[in-house]
Amino acid sequence: MTTATILQRLMVAQVQAHLALGAAIEELALWTEQNGGAQAAQNARDALKALDESSELIGHCLEELGKE
């Protein structure tokens, strides 16, 4: 297995983990908001932005690795 292949697999796993974390955080944010924690819910959604940004970067890196 080449280094590029290993990196691709690791990055795919990382994106999958980001998606799972994002879904869980969003569910918790919704529950928190419904139970009077609007500020905590907003903080959770702000944190989701960081996950989205890093997932996008990983996606671009995967594209580049796929070109090799």
C-alpha positions in Angstrom: 0.0 0.0 0.0 1.4 3.4 -1.0 1.7 6.4 1.3 -0.8 8.2 -0.8 -3.3 5.4 -0.4 -2.8 5.3 3.3 -3.3 9.1 3.5 -6.5 8.9 1.4 -8.0 6.2 3.7 -7.1 8.2 6.8 -8.6 11.3 5.4 -11.8 9.5 4.4 -12.1 8.2 7.9 -11.5 11.7 9.3 -14.3 13.1 7.1 -16.7 10.4 8.2 -15.8 11.1 11.9 -16.4 14.8 11.3 -19.8 14.1 9.8 -20.8 11.9 12.7 -19.6 14.5 15.2 -21.4 17.2 13.4 -24.7 15.3 13.4 -24.3 14.6 17.1 -23.5 18.2 18.0 -26.4 19.5 15.9 -28.8 17.1 17.7 -27.5 18.3 21.1 -27.7 21.9 20.0 -31.4 21.4 19.1 -32.2 19.7 22.4 -30.3 22.4 24.3 -32.1 25.2 22.4 -35.5 23.6 23.1 -34.7 23.4 26.8 -33.7 27.0 27.3 -30.0 26.9 26.4 -30.0 29.2 23.4 -26.5 30.5 24.0 -25.1 27.1 24.4 -26.8 25.9 21.3 -25.3 28.8 19.4 -21.9 28.0 20.7 -22.3 24.4 19.5 -23.3 25.6 16.1 -20.3 28.0 16.0 -18.1 25.0 16.7 -19.7 23.1 13.8 -18.3 25.7 11.5 -14.8 24.7 12.4 -15.7 21.0 11.6 -17.1 22.1 8.3 -14.0 24.1 7.3 -11.6 21.3 8.2 -13.8 18.8 6.3 -13.7 21.0 3.2 -9.9 21.2 3.5 -9.6 17.4 3.8 -11.9 17.0 0.8 -9.6 19.3 -1.3 -6.6 17.3 -0.1 -8.3 14.1 -1.1 -8.9 15.5 -4.6 -5.2 16.4 -4.9 -4.1 12.9 -3.7 -6.5 11.4 -6.2 -4.7 13.2 -9.1 -1.4 11.4 -8.3 
